[in-house]
Amino acid sequence: MIDTIVNWIIALFMLTSGIFTLVAAIGILRLPDLLTRMHASTKAGALGVALMMIAVMLHFGDLVVMAKALAVIMFILITAPVAAHAIGRAGYFVGVPIWVNTVKDELFNRYDADTHRLRSGLETEEELEAMKTATKDKPRIRVTTKK
């Protein structure tokens, strides 16, 4: 009786994992720009993998397998958002176009494409002037974007 209940719980976790992974795949195909695609793949993909690893832990019931599955869950939950942020930021800075209906672009007036500097908005006038003079003699790199 207990084995049947555990098998149903495992099946539920695997089915839910598959649904979240499918949602991530559909999000990658259907969403309009890099940033929203990264959001879909990171959130739904990480949750899908976590649910799958929980099903693995329940199925095998071995302490070593449980420790490894928990390590996989922690690794995915730590690295997936960081990697998505890095890829999204790099895409933004090289000029990958964002969706035309994007409501808020907080980096629009803070990134200088000529010097590749990102301002936080908390700089004083002296710091801004020091940045301008420090980068005056450096060669400028221009990243071209396709339109």
Secondary structure, DSSP 4 states (H G I P E B T S, - for coil): -HHHHHHHHHHHHHHHHHHHHHHHHHHHHHSSSHHHHHHHHHHHHHHHHHHHHHHHHHHH--HHHHHHHHHHHHHHHHHHHHHHHHHHHHHHHHTPPPPTT----TTTTTEETTTTEE--S---HHHHHHHHHHTSSSPP-------
